[in-house]
Amino acid sequence: MTNQSKLRVVVIGNGMAGIAVVEALLKTGAPLSITLFGDEPQTHYNRILLSDLLAGKTEAERIFTRPRTWYAERGIDAKLGLAITGIDPVSKYVTNADGGAAPYDALVLAVGGVPFVPPIPGREKKGVFLFRTLEETERIVAAARSSRRAVVIGGGLLGLEAARGLINYGVSVTVAHLGDRLMEQQLDPAGASLLKRELERMGIRVLLKTTAEAILGEEQVAGVRLTTGEDLPAGMALICTGIRPNLTLARQIGLRTNRGILVDDRMATSLPGIYAVGDVIEHREKTYGLIAPLKEQAEVLADVLVGKNQRRYPGTLCATTLKVAGIHLTSAGDFLGGRGAEELIFVDTEKAIYKKCVIRQNRLAGMILLGDNKDGPRLFNLIQKGEEIGEIKSSLLGNVSVEGGAGAASGVAALRETDLVCNCNSVTKGMILAAIREKGLKSRDEVAACTQATTGCGSCSQLVEDLLGEATKTPAKGPATAIVAEKSPTKTGPGALKTLDLEKVKQEGLGIDFDRLREEGTRALAPEDYYRLKTYGICSQKHPGYFMLRIRIPGGAVTHRQLMGLADLAETHGRGWGHLTVRQSMELHWIRVEDSLEIFEKLETIGLSTRSACGHTLRNVMACPHGGWRPTASSMFSPGRSGSPIIS
C-alpha cells in the first residue's frame, strides 16, 4: 500500500496523551502515516517523575521512556522541539514555528495543560520558577544549590512535592496556600490537618488562607510579600498554583471550549477531522489530570480513526494515588461524605495514618487513605463495581476492624486476581502473578518491562514489590544492605528504650529491610529501632523527623576526593553544613532516614563509612596529624627538614 493511501494522522503533543494515542493507533495494525509534534526538544519522558528528579531521588536519564530510536523503528515522523503555530481546519494542515506545513486527514490535540500563573507583581524576576518541564526542573535544582530560603506559592500536589524536593538541598521552605486546607481536591479537613503536621515535622513551614501579593527584589527575587502583610525573605520562589488545559490553539481556530476543549464520546471536537485527548479536554462536564483516563480515551480514538467505530468513551471514575512529600495518599469518589452518608474513620496520629471510607446505600462511595494506602486498589475496585458491601463493611479499613477485632486481609493479599493493581495501564494482580511465574521475573523493573505496571504514575510500585515477594519469597536483607529507621520522639520513641530488653534486640539482629524504610520513612519502625540505628551511625535528635548521621574518618585524614564528596553530602543532605567531632568524625544534622541508603552508597564510592561511628561499638580510631613521624639526628639541629616515617 502506498503512503498516499494511508490515513495521515498528525498528533500535537509528545507527552503521555500523545504517546498513548500513537501506541493505541499502532496496536490496531492499520495502515497509517503518523506525524508527531512536541514543543520540548527531548524525547518522551515521564513528567510525574520530575518530583523525584527535583528531590534528587533519580537522574534525568531515568525518566525518559522512549528513546529517539523508538519513533524511527515505528515509522513515526517525530518533530521534536518544534511548536505548532497555526491550524487550517478547512485545508487540513498545520504550520510550525519553522514555517513548515504538515497535511492531515485526522488531527489529534494532545497538548496537555499549562501552569496557571496569577497576576503577581514581580513574577518576571530572576529566581521565579514554574514546576512543569524537565528544563525548568533542572533550573530549580541549580538555584536550590545556592539558595537558603524559598517560598512555594500553592499547597496542591505540585507545590508540596516542590517543597519536599527543595529541603533536600538544605533550603528553608515556606508554603503559602490560599485555601483553608492543603490539597482540598483530594483531602478532607481532618486528613489535610494531619498532612500539614507531617510537613511541618519535616521542616516545611505551611501558611494557609494567604498567598503572594508581590515578589520582592530588583531583578532577582529577594522575598515574597503575602496578602497577610508578612514579608518572607527568599532567594527563589516557585509558583505552583495549578494546571489549566492548554487552549491556545483551540481558541485560534474557534473550537468549542469551556474549562477544556469540548469533546463527545468519540473524542471528536466541534470541527470535523479534529480530535482531542488528555488533560486538555472537557468531557461530560469533567476534566481529567490523570493517566488512566487518557489511556482509555486513546483506545477509543484509535478505534474511531481506523474505521471500526465501535467504542465510545463513557468517562472515567478516577482514584488519585500519589506520594505527597514522601507520604502515600489515595483518594477516590465522594471522599467528603456529609449528609446522608455513613463514615468509617481510623486515625493513628503517631504513625500519621488517616483512613476514611464513605458509605451510601450500603455501597462504598469514596475513600481517603493517607500514610497507609496499601488497601487502595481493593477499595477502589469496590467503588468501581458498586457492589453492596454487606458483611465486609466492618473490615473495609483493612487490618483495622471498626469493631475492635482483627480485620480482613489487606494489601495484595486482599486483592482478587481480577482486581487492578496498576490503574494507569489496566494491569491486574493475576496478570502480574502470571508474568512473574511464567517468565521468572525477579525485579520490579522486569515486571514493568513485561506488563507496564509501575510505568505510569508509579504509585503501584509497592504492590508490585509485595507480589514479587509473595511469588519469589525473597529473603530479608542482611546488615550489609539494610538500614534501620526511626519513629518520631514520642512515648514509644527513644525514651521507650529503657523498658526494652536490649539483649533480646541484639539477638534478633540489627538489620531491617531498607526498601520498606525508603517507602514508609519514619512511620515504619518500632521503638527498638532507635537502638539499631546507632549501629549505622544514626542518632535521633530533638527535631522530629530528622537525625544526626556520623561519618567515621579514621585517623582524621581525608583525601581531596573524599573532602569534595563530604561537602556534596553536606550540601544535599545537611542543609549546607556539617561539623567535626572531638573523635575526628564528621556529623550531618538534618538527615532523613529515607535517604540513608543513598548516603551510604555515596560514602562507599569515596571509601568512607558510618559504621562504628557511634553506638555500642568500637569508635573511630583517632590519630595526631604528626603521628608516625620522628626527627632524625640531623633534623634535630636543622629546623624545617622532614623526618623519617615510623610504622606503628
C-alpha positions in Angstrom: 0.0 0.0 0.0 1.4 3.4 -0.9 1.8 6.3 1.5 -0.9 8.2 -0.4 -3.5 5.6 0.6 -2.5 5.7 4.3 -4.6 7.7 6.7 -2.5 10.8 7.6 -2.7 11.4 11.4 -1.0 14.4 12.9 -0.6 14.3 16.7 0.3 17.6 18.5 1.9 16.7 21.8 4.7 14.4 22.8 3.5 13.9 26.4 1.7 11.0 27.9 -1.5 11.6 26.0 0.2 12.0 22.6 2.2 8.8 23.1 -0.9 6.9 24.3 -2.6 7.9 21.1 0.3 6.8 19.0 0.6 3.4 20.7 -3.1 2.8 20.5 -3.0 3.5 16.8 0.0 1.3 16.2 -1.8 -1.5 18.1 -4.6 -1.6 15.5 -2.2 -2.6 12.7 -4.0 -0.3 10.3 -2.0 1.5 7.5 -1.2 4.9 9.0 1.1 7.8 8.4 1.8 9.4 11.8 3.5 12.7 12.3 4.1 13.8 15.9 5.0 17.3 17.1 6.4 18.2 20.5 7.3 21.6 21.9 10.1 20.3 24.0 13.3 19.1 22.3 13.6 16.0 24.4 12.1 12.6 23.5 9.2 11.5 25.7 9.7 11.5 29.4 7.5 10.7 32.4 6.5 14.1 33.7 5.3 12.6 37.0 8.9 11.7 37.8 10.0 15.3 37.8 9.3 15.3 41.5 11.8 12.6 42.1 14.3 14.4 39.9 13.9 17.6 41.9 14.3 15.6 45.2 17.5 14.0 43.9 16.0 10.5 44.0 16.5 9.8 40.3 18.6 11.0 37.4 17.3 12.8 34.4 18.3 9.8 32.1 16.0 7.5 34.1 12.8 9.5 33.4 13.0 9.1 29.6 10.8 6.2 28.5 11.0 6.5 24.7 14.4 6.9 23.0 14.7 8.5 19.6 15.0 5.1 18.0 11.6 4.2 19.3 10.0 6.7 17.0 12.1 5.7 14.0 11.5 2.0 14.4 7.8 2.5 14.3 7.8 4.8 11.3 6.7 7.9 13.3 7.9 11.2 11.9 8.8 12.9 15.2 9.4 16.6 15.0 10.6 17.5 18.5 11.3 21.0 19.7 9.0 22.3 17.0 5.9 24.1 18.2 2.7 24.3 16.1 1.8 27.9 15.5 -1.3 27.5 13.3 -4.0 25.1 12.1 -6.1 25.4 8.9 -9.2 23.3 9.6 -10.5 23.9 6.1 -7.5 22.9 4.0 -6.4 20.5 6.8 -2.8 21.3 7.5 -0.8 22.6 10.5 2.1 25.1 10.4 5.0 25.0 12.7 7.5 27.6 14.1 9.9 27.0 11.3 7.3 27.9 8.7 6.8 24.3 7.5 3.4 22.7 6.9 2.1 19.2 7.5 -1.2 18.0 6.0 -3.6 15.7 7.9 -6.7 13.6 7.5 -7.1 13.5 11.2 -5.6 15.9 13.7 -5.3 15.0 17.4 -4.7 17.7 20.0 -2.9 16.2 22.9 -1.3 19.4 24.2 -2.0 18.8 27.9 -2.0 21.6 30.4 -0.1 24.8 31.2 0.7 26.2 34.6 -1.7 28.8 35.9 0.2 32.0 36.8 -1.7 34.5 38.9 -1.0 38.2 38.1 1.5 38.6 40.9 3.7 41.8 40.5 7.3 40.7 40.1 6.6 37.3 38.7 9.0 38.0 35.8 12.0 38.4 38.2 15.0 36.1 38.1 14.5 33.3 40.6 10.8 32.8 40.0 10.1 29.3 38.6 7.2 27.2 37.4 7.4 23.4 38.1 6.3 21.8 34.9 9.0 20.8 32.5 12.4 19.0 32.6 14.2 22.2 31.7 12.5 24.1 34.4 13.2 21.4 37.0 16.9 21.4 36.2 16.9 25.2 36.6 15.2 24.8 40.0 17.8 22.3 41.2 20.6 24.6 40.1 19.1 27.6 42.0 18.4 25.4 45.1 22.1 24.6 45.4 22.9 28.3 46.1 19.7 29.4 47.9 19.0 29.3 51.6 15.3 30.3 51.6 12.4 29.6 49.2 8.7 30.3 49.1 6.4 27.9 47.3 3.1 29.5 46.3 0.4 26.9 46.2 -0.3 23.9 48.5 -1.5 21.4 46.0 0.4 18.3 44.9 3.0 20.1 42.8 3.6 22.7 45.4 4.1 20.2 48.2 6.3 18.0 46.0 8.4 21.0 45.1 8.8 22.0 48.8 9.8 18.4 49.7 12.4 18.4 47.0 13.9 21.8 48.0 14.6 20.8 51.6 16.8 18.1 50.3 19.2 20.8 49.3 19.2 22.5 52.7 16.7 25.1 51.6 14.4 26.5 54.3 10.9 26.4 52.7 7.6 28.1 53.4 4.4 27.1 51.6 1.7 29.7 51.2 -1.7 28.3 50.2 -4.8 30.4 49.6 -7.2 27.6 50.7 -8.2 26.7 54.2 -6.5 23.3 53.9 -3.9 21.6 51.8 -4.8 19.6 48.8 -8.5 20.3 49.0 -9.1 18.3 45.8 -8.0 15.1 47.5 -8.4 15.6 51.3 -11.0 16.5 53.8 -10.1 18.8 56.7 -9.0 16.1 59.1 -6.7 14.4 56.5 -5.3 17.8 55.4 -4.6 18.7 59.0 -2.6 15.5 59.5 -0.7 16.1 56.3 0.1 19.7 57.4 1.5 18.4 60.7 3.8 15.9 58.9 5.1 18.5 56.5 5.9 20.8 59.4 7.7 17.9 61.1 9.9 17.7 58.0 10.8 21.4 58.5 8.4 22.9 55.9 6.5 25.9 57.2 2.9 25.9 56.0 0.7 29.1 55.9 -2.9 28.8 55.0 -5.5 31.3 53.8 -2.8 33.5 52.2 -0.9 33.8 49.0 1.7 36.0 47.3 0.8 39.7 46.9 4.1 40.6 45.3 7.6 39.2 44.5 10.1 41.5 46.2 13.6 42.5 44.9 15.1 44.4 42.0 15.9 42.0 39.1 16.5 39.0 41.4 14.0 37.6 43.9 14.7 38.9 47.4 11.4 37.9 49.1 7.7 37.4 48.8 5.1 39.7 50.3 1.9 37.8 51.4 -1.6 39.0 51.4 -1.5 39.0 55.2 1.2 41.7 55.0 4.1 39.4 56.1 7.3 39.6 54.1 9.2 36.4 53.7 12.9 36.6 52.7 13.7 34.2 49.9 16.2 33.7 47.1 13.8 31.8 45.0 10.0 31.5 44.5 8.0 28.7 42.9 4.6 29.3 41.5 2.6 26.1 41.8 -1.0 27.3 41.6 -2.4 24.6 39.4 -2.5 23.4 35.8 -5.1 24.6 33.3 -5.9 23.0 29.9 -3.8 24.5 27.1 -6.5 26.1 24.9 -4.3 28.4 22.8 -4.6 26.5 19.5 -8.2 25.6 20.2 -9.2 29.2 20.6 -7.3 30.3 17.5 -9.4 28.1 15.2 -12.7 28.6 17.1 -13.1 25.2 18.7 -15.8 25.0 21.3 -14.2 25.2 24.8 -15.3 25.6 28.4 -12.8 24.7 31.0 -11.2 22.4 28.3 -11.8 21.5 24.7 -15.3 20.1 24.5 -15.3 16.6 23.0 -18.0 14.0 22.5 -17.9 10.2 23.3 -15.8 9.7 20.1 -13.2 12.2 21.3 -14.3 14.5 18.4 -14.2 18.3 18.8 -16.7 20.8 17.3 -14.7 20.8 14.0 -14.6 17.8 11.6 -11.4 15.8 11.5 -10.1 17.3 14.7 -10.0 15.2 17.9 -8.6 15.8 21.4 -7.5 13.6 24.4 -5.8 14.0 27.8 -5.6 17.0 30.2 -6.8 19.4 27.5 -10.3 18.1 27.1 -13.6 18.5 28.9 -15.9 15.5 28.5 -19.4 15.5 30.0 -18.5 18.5 32.2 -15.4 16.8 33.6 -11.7 17.4 33.1 -9.0 14.9 33.9 -5.4 15.2 35.1 -4.5 11.5 35.5 -3.0 8.8 33.3 -5.8 6.2 33.4 -8.4 8.4 31.6 -6.1 9.3 28.8 -5.3 5.7 28.1 -9.0 4.9 27.8 -9.5 8.0 25.6 -6.6 7.0 23.3 -8.1 3.5 22.8 -11.5 4.9 21.9 -9.9 7.4 19.5 -7.8 4.7 17.8 -11.0 2.6 17.3 -12.7 5.6 15.7 -9.9 6.7 13.4 -9.2 3.3 11.9 -12.8 2.9 10.9 -14.0 0.3 13.4 -16.1 3.0 15.2 -17.4 0.5 17.8 -16.1 2.1 21.0 -17.3 5.1 22.9 -15.8 6.9 25.9 -18.2 7.0 28.9 -15.9 8.8 31.3 -13.6 7.5 33.9 -14.0 7.0 37.7 -10.6 8.0 38.9 -8.6 7.3 42.0 -5.9 9.8 42.8 -2.9 7.8 44.1 0.1 9.9 45.0 3.1 10.2 47.2 2.9 13.7 48.7 6.3 14.7 50.1 7.0 11.0 50.7 3.6 10.3 52.3 1.4 7.9 50.5 -2.1 9.1 49.6 -5.1 7.5 47.7 -8.3 9.5 47.3 -11.4 8.5 45.3 -15.0 9.1 44.8 -17.1 11.0 47.3 -14.5 11.3 50.0 -16.1 14.3 51.7 -19.2 12.4 52.7 -21.7 14.6 54.6 -25.4 14.5 54.7 -26.9 11.0 54.1 -23.5 9.3 54.3 -22.0 6.9 56.8 -18.4 7.3 57.5 -15.8 4.9 58.9 -12.7 6.6 60.1 -9.4 5.3 61.6 -6.6 7.7 62.8 -3.2 6.9 64.2 -1.6 10.3 64.9 1.7 8.8 65.9 2.3 7.0 62.6 0.5 9.7 60.7 -2.2 7.4 59.2 -5.7 8.5 58.4 -8.3 6.3 56.7 -11.8 7.2 55.8 -14.5 5.3 54.0 -17.7 6.9 52.9 -20.7 4.6 52.5 -24.0 5.4 50.8 -26.9 3.0 50.4 -24.7 0.1 51.6 -22.1 0.8 48.9 -18.7 2.2 49.2 -18.9 5.7 47.6 -15.5 7.2 48.5 -12.3 6.9 50.5 -9.2 8.7 51.7 -6.1 6.7 52.7 -3.2 8.8 54.0 0.0 7.4 55.3 -1.0 3.8 54.5 -2.7 3.3 51.2 -1.9 -0.4 50.5 -5.6 -1.1 50.5 -6.3 1.5 47.8 -6.7 -0.9 44.9 -9.1 -3.2 46.9 -11.3 -0.3 48.0 -11.2 1.4 44.6 -12.4 -1.9 43.0 -15.4 -1.8 45.4 -16.2 1.8 44.4 -15.9 1.0 40.7 -18.1 -2.1 40.8 -20.7 -0.6 43.1 -21.2 -3.8 44.9 -23.1 -3.9 48.2 -20.5 -4.2 50.9 -22.8 -6.2 53.4 -20.8 -8.1 55.9 -17.4 -6.8 54.8 -18.3 -3.2 56.0 -16.6 -3.7 59.4 -13.3 -4.7 57.7 -13.2 -2.0 55.0 -10.2 -0.4 56.7 -8.1 -3.4 56.2 -6.2 -4.8 59.1 -8.1 -2.4 61.4 -11.6 -3.6 62.3 -14.0 -0.8 63.2 -15.5 -3.2 65.8 -12.1 -3.5 67.5 -11.4 -7.1 66.4 -9.0 -8.4 63.8 -9.6 -7.0 60.4 -9.6 -8.6 57.0 -6.6 -9.3 54.9 -5.0 -6.2 53.5 -2.7 -5.1 50.7 -2.1 -7.6 47.8 -3.5 -10.5 50.0 -6.9 -8.8 49.8 -7.0 -8.4 46.1 -8.7 -10.8 43.7 -6.7 -11.8 40.7 -9.1 -9.8 38.5 -8.6 -6.6 40.6 -6.4 -3.8 39.1 -3.0 -3.2 40.6 -1.9 -0.6 38.0 -4.8 1.6 37.2 -2.7 3.6 34.7 -2.1 0.7 32.4 -5.0 -1.6 33.4 -2.8 -4.4 34.8 -4.4 -6.8 37.2 -3.0 -8.8 40.0 -3.5 -12.0 38.0 -1.6 -10.6 35.0 1.4 -9.7 37.2 1.5 -13.0 39.0 1.3 -14.9 35.8 4.2 -12.9 34.3 6.3 -13.5 37.5 5.7 -17.2 37.5 5.8 -17.9 33.8 8.8 -15.7 32.9 10.7 -16.0 36.2 10.7 -12.2 36.8 12.8 -11.2 39.8 12.6 -7.4 40.0 10.2 -4.5 39.6 12.0 -3.3 36.5 11.4 -6.7 34.9 7.7 -6.6 35.8 7.5 -3.1 34.4 9.1 -4.2 31.1 6.8 -7.2 30.8 3.5 -5.8 31.9 3.9 -2.0 32.0 2.8 -1.9 35.7 4.6 0.9 37.6 5.4 2.8 34.4 2.6 5.3 34.8 2.3 7.3 38.0 4.4 4.7 39.8 2.0 4.5 42.8 1.6 0.8 42.5 5.3 0.1 42.9 5.0 -1.2 46.5 2.2 -3.5 45.5 4.3 -5.0 42.7 7.2 -5.4 45.2 4.8 -7.2 47.5 3.7 -9.5 44.7 7.3 -10.3 43.9 7.9 -11.1 47.5 5.0 -13.4 47.7 5.9 -15.2 44.5 9.7 -15.4 45.0 9.9 -15.3 48.8 13.0 -13.1 48.7 15.0 -13.5 51.9 15.4 -10.5 54.2 18.5 -8.4 53.6 21.4 -8.6 56.0 23.3 -5.7 57.6 25.4 -5.0 54.6 22.4 -3.9 52.5 19.9 -3.0 55.2 19.4 0.1 57.4 17.1 0.9 60.3 14.6 3.7 60.5 13.1 5.7 63.3 9.9 7.0 64.8 9.4 10.5 66.0 10.3 11.0 69.7 7.1 10.1 71.4 6.1 7.9 74.3 7.0 5.0 72.1 10.2 6.6 70.8 13.7 6.9 72.2 12.5 7.1 75.8 10.9 3.7 75.5 14.3 2.0 75.0 14.7 1.9 78.8 11.9 -0.6 79.0 13.2 -2.8 76.1 15.1 -6.0 76.5 18.2 -4.9 74.7 19.8 -8.3 74.8 16.7 -9.7 73.0 17.0 -6.9 70.5 20.7 -7.8 69.9 19.7 -11.5 69.5 17.0 -10.6 67.0 19.6 -8.8 64.9 20.4 -5.3 63.8 19.3 -5.4 60.1 16.0 -4.0 58.8 14.7 -4.2 55.2 15.7 -0.9 53.7 13.1 -1.0 50.9 10.3 -0.6 53.5 12.2 2.2 55.2 12.7 4.1 51.9 9.0 3.8 51.1 7.5 4.5 54.6 10.2 6.5 56.3 9.8 7.3 60.0 6.4 5.7 60.3 7.7 2.2 59.5 9.7 1.2 62.6 9.3 0.3 66.2 10.9 1.9 69.3 13.8 -0.6 69.5 14.9 0.6 66.1 16.4 3.6 67.7 19.0 1.3 69.3 19.6 -0.4 65.9 20.1 2.9 64.2 23.2 3.7 66.2 25.0 0.7 64.7 24.7 2.5 61.4 25.9 5.8 62.7 22.5 7.4 63.0 21.1 9.0 66.2 17.8 10.7 67.0 17.6 14.5 67.5 15.2 16.9 69.2 13.8 17.8 65.7 11.1 15.3 64.8 11.7 13.6 61.5 15.4 14.5 61.4 18.6 12.7 62.6 22.2 13.1 63.1 24.5 10.9 60.9 28.1 10.5 61.9 30.7 9.6 59.3 33.8 7.9 60.6 37.1 9.3 59.3 39.9 7.0 60.5 42.9 9.0 61.8 41.1 12.2 60.8 42.8 12.1 57.4 40.8 12.7 54.2 41.8 12.9 50.6 40.8 15.7 48.3 38.2 13.4 46.6 36.7 12.4 50.0 36.5 16.0 51.1 34.6 17.0 48.0 32.3 14.1 48.5 31.7 15.1 52.1 31.0 18.7 51.0 28.4 17.4 48.5 26.7 15.3 51.2 26.6 18.3 53.5 25.1 20.5 50.7 22.5 17.9 49.7 21.5 16.3 53.0 22.9 18.6 55.8 21.4 22.0 54.9 24.8 23.1 53.7 26.9 22.4 56.8 28.4 19.7 59.0 30.8 19.7 61.9 33.8 17.8 63.1 33.7 15.9 66.3 36.4 15.5 69.0 36.8 12.0 67.7 37.7 13.3 64.3 34.4 12.1 62.7 32.1 14.3 60.7 28.4 14.8 61.6 25.4 15.9 59.5 22.4 17.1 61.4 19.4 17.3 59.0 19.3 13.7 57.8 16.1 11.8 56.9 16.4 8.1 57.3 14.7 7.6 53.9 17.9 8.9 52.4 20.3 6.7 54.4 21.0 4.1 51.7 21.7 6.8 49.2 24.1 8.4 51.6 25.8 5.1 52.3 26.3 4.4 48.6 27.9 7.8 48.1 30.2 7.3 51.0 31.2 3.9 49.7 32.3 5.4 46.4 34.8 7.6 48.3 35.9 5.0 50.8 34.2 6.2 53.9 31.5 4.7 56.2 29.2 5.4 59.1 29.8 2.1 60.7 31.4 2.2 64.2 30.9 5.9 64.3 28.6 5.7 67.4 26.6 3.3 69.5 27.8 0.3 71.5 30.8 -0.4 69.3 34.5 0.4 68.8 34.6 4.1 68.0 36.7 5.9 65.4 40.4 5.4 65.6 42.0 8.8 66.4 45.5 10.0 65.5 47.6 13.0 65.6 48.4 14.6 62.2 52.0 14.5 63.1 51.8 10.9 64.4 54.1 8.4 62.7 57.0 10.8 62.2 60.1 11.3 64.3 63.0 13.6 63.8 66.3 12.3 62.5 69.6 13.2 64.2 70.4 15.8 61.6 66.9 17.3 61.5 67.1 17.9 65.3 69.6 20.6 64.6 68.2 21.6 61.2 64.7 23.0 61.5 62.5 22.6 58.5 63.9 19.2 57.4 61.5 16.3 57.3 61.9 13.3 59.4 61.6 9.6 58.8 58.3 7.8 59.0 57.7 5.3 61.7 55.4 2.4 61.0 53.4 1.6 64.1 
